[in-house]
Amino acid sequence: MNKKLIWYIKAQAGVLLFPLGLCLFGEAVSERIAGEPWFWLGTLSLVVINSGVGLMIESGLISGFPKGEVTKDESTDEVAKVK
């Protein structure tokens, strides 16, 4: 697959998983307050939160959209773009 497409899929999956995990966490807290079983939902929420954060970090979401590397050809003194 294309490197930019892989970046986009990882970044979007992380962006979607993180708030999903927060929603699950809130639901687990609500169930705990109500006295209902909450442990497995809370555990799942923490797994989803960490997965979302991990995917965002791995994709380099903070550094922005990936650009092609630029190299300088010393023999011709020109800049060549590497894909």
Steps between C-alpha positions, in 0.01 A plus 500: 500500500594861462693648793267799523193277502643290783576818692145625445340173612712481817439863587124477445472173691681660794285810485185283504614249764605758759156663551332159475716386792408813695129428444544141617688627805217737585250216465710282731509780759121538474453127549730500802308786661174311438645190667497289185791289363752735342845333505509352147353810340756715683782272391381508139479879514861530615615264223315706238633831638858374494456355151373833370784695657754245377372516143506879501858501628614224262352675199683820589175693508663780697766555233241533225441344161804303376702671231750346260860505614724748322857408412771708339688355204859608560618439143245731337430717807126448446235402747321174422176387661501140624169313518 
